[in-house]
């Protein structure tokens, strides 16, 4: 099964700037757990794009996790 890459709008607590974060569907599971445990101080706002092309996701995103 080929990975899917997702781009989310995200924001850091206490900040108004919104940025795009790219991650694979496999990474998303552990990343959401890190956010819930407080290890990643950020909020995922909404899904913007889903693609099977990692390079496309990286080119669109402001950062990749």
ChimeraX commands (.cxc) that place a marker at each C-alpha (Angstrom):
marker #1 position 0.00,0.00,0.00 radius 0.5
marker #1 position 1.43,3.36,-1.06 radius 0.5
marker #1 position 1.60,6.03,1.66 radius 0.5
marker #1 position -0.68,9.05,1.56 radius 0.5
marker #1 position 0.72,12.46,2.46 radius 0.5
marker #1 position -1.51,15.00,4.14 radius 0.5
marker #1 position -1.10,18.71,4.55 radius 0.5
marker #1 position -2.75,20.39,7.50 radius 0.5
marker #1 position -3.14,23.99,8.50 radius 0.5
marker #1 position -1.53,24.28,11.93 radius 0.5
marker #1 position -1.01,26.91,14.59 radius 0.5
marker #1 position 1.15,27.16,17.69 radius 0.5
marker #1 position -0.67,27.97,20.96 radius 0.5
marker #1 position -0.83,31.68,21.65 radius 0.5
marker #1 position 0.13,32.61,18.08 radius 0.5
marker #1 position -2.08,33.76,15.23 radius 0.5
marker #1 position 0.14,32.63,12.34 radius 0.5
marker #1 position -1.12,29.60,10.43 radius 0.5
marker #1 position 1.29,27.37,8.50 radius 0.5
marker #1 position 1.12,24.14,6.48 radius 0.5
marker #1 position 2.51,20.90,7.91 radius 0.5
marker #1 position 3.06,17.79,5.77 radius 0.5
marker #1 position 3.10,14.26,7.13 radius 0.5
marker #1 position 2.46,10.73,5.96 radius 0.5
marker #1 position -0.65,8.90,7.05 radius 0.5
marker #1 position 1.56,6.57,9.13 radius 0.5
marker #1 position 3.34,9.47,10.87 radius 0.5
marker #1 position 0.04,11.21,11.55 radius 0.5
marker #1 position -1.00,8.61,14.12 radius 0.5
marker #1 position 2.04,9.07,16.34 radius 0.5
marker #1 position 2.13,12.82,15.70 radius 0.5
marker #1 position -1.43,13.25,17.01 radius 0.5
marker #1 position -0.46,11.27,20.13 radius 0.5
marker #1 position 2.55,13.57,20.65 radius 0.5
marker #1 position 0.23,16.59,20.44 radius 0.5
marker #1 position -2.22,15.01,22.92 radius 0.5
marker #1 position 0.62,14.27,25.39 radius 0.5
marker #1 position 1.82,17.87,25.13 radius 0.5
marker #1 position 5.11,16.95,23.47 radius 0.5
marker #1 position 4.20,18.96,20.36 radius 0.5
marker #1 position 2.68,22.32,21.29 radius 0.5
marker #1 position 0.57,22.83,18.18 radius 0.5
marker #1 position -2.97,22.57,16.95 radius 0.5
marker #1 position -3.90,20.92,13.65 radius 0.5
marker #1 position -6.70,23.06,12.27 radius 0.5
marker #1 position -7.92,21.41,9.09 radius 0.5
marker #1 position -6.85,19.06,6.32 radius 0.5
marker #1 position -5.95,21.02,3.20 radius 0.5
marker #1 position -4.53,18.49,0.71 radius 0.5
marker #1 position -4.05,14.74,0.40 radius 0.5
marker #1 position -1.62,13.34,-2.16 radius 0.5
marker #1 position 0.36,10.19,-2.87 radius 0.5
marker #1 position 3.34,12.28,-4.04 radius 0.5
marker #1 position 5.72,13.10,-1.18 radius 0.5
marker #1 position 7.61,15.68,-3.22 radius 0.5
marker #1 position 4.39,17.52,-4.00 radius 0.5
marker #1 position 3.49,17.58,-0.31 radius 0.5
marker #1 position 6.95,18.84,0.65 radius 0.5
marker #1 position 6.86,21.57,-1.98 radius 0.5
marker #1 position 3.51,22.89,-0.77 radius 0.5
marker #1 position 4.20,22.65,2.97 radius 0.5
marker #1 position 6.03,25.09,5.20 radius 0.5
marker #1 position 7.45,22.13,7.14 radius 0.5
marker #1 position 7.39,18.34,7.22 radius 0.5
marker #1 position 7.15,16.05,10.24 radius 0.5
marker link #1:1,2 radius 0.2
marker link #1:2,3 radius 0.2
marker link #1:3,4 radius 0.2
marker link #1:4,5 radius 0.2
marker link #1:5,6 radius 0.2
marker link #1:6,7 radius 0.2
marker link #1:7,8 radius 0.2
marker link #1:8,9 radius 0.2
marker link #1:9,10 radius 0.2
marker link #1:10,11 radius 0.2
marker link #1:11,12 radius 0.2
marker link #1:12,13 radius 0.2
marker link #1:13,14 radius 0.2
marker link #1:14,15 radius 0.2
marker link #1:15,16 radius 0.2
marker link #1:16,17 radius 0.2
marker link #1:17,18 radius 0.2
marker link #1:18,19 radius 0.2
marker link #1:19,20 radius 0.2
marker link #1:20,21 radius 0.2
marker link #1:21,22 radius 0.2
marker link #1:22,23 radius 0.2
marker link #1:23,24 radius 0.2
marker link #1:24,25 radius 0.2
marker link #1:25,26 radius 0.2
marker link #1:26,27 radius 0.2
marker link #1:27,28 radius 0.2
marker link #1:28,29 radius 0.2
marker link #1:29,30 radius 0.2
marker link #1:30,31 radius 0.2
marker link #1:31,32 radius 0.2
marker link #1:32,33 radius 0.2
marker link #1:33,34 radius 0.2
marker link #1:34,35 radius 0.2
marker link #1:35,36 radius 0.2
marker link #1:36,37 radius 0.2
marker link #1:37,38 radius 0.2
marker link #1:38,39 radius 0.2
marker link #1:39,40 radius 0.2
marker link #1:40,41 radius 0.2
marker link #1:41,42 radius 0.2
marker link #1:42,43 radius 0.2
marker link #1:43,44 radius 0.2
marker link #1:44,45 radius 0.2
marker link #1:45,46 radius 0.2
marker link #1:46,47 radius 0.2
marker link #1:47,48 radius 0.2
marker link #1:48,49 radius 0.2
marker link #1:49,50 radius 0.2
marker link #1:50,51 radius 0.2
marker link #1:51,52 radius 0.2
marker link #1:52,53 radius 0.2
marker link #1:53,54 radius 0.2
marker link #1:54,55 radius 0.2
marker link #1:55,56 radius 0.2
marker link #1:56,57 radius 0.2
marker link #1:57,58 radius 0.2
marker link #1:58,59 radius 0.2
marker link #1:59,60 radius 0.2
marker link #1:60,61 radius 0.2
marker link #1:61,62 radius 0.2
marker link #1:62,63 radius 0.2
marker link #1:63,64 radius 0.2
marker link #1:64,65 radius 0.2
view
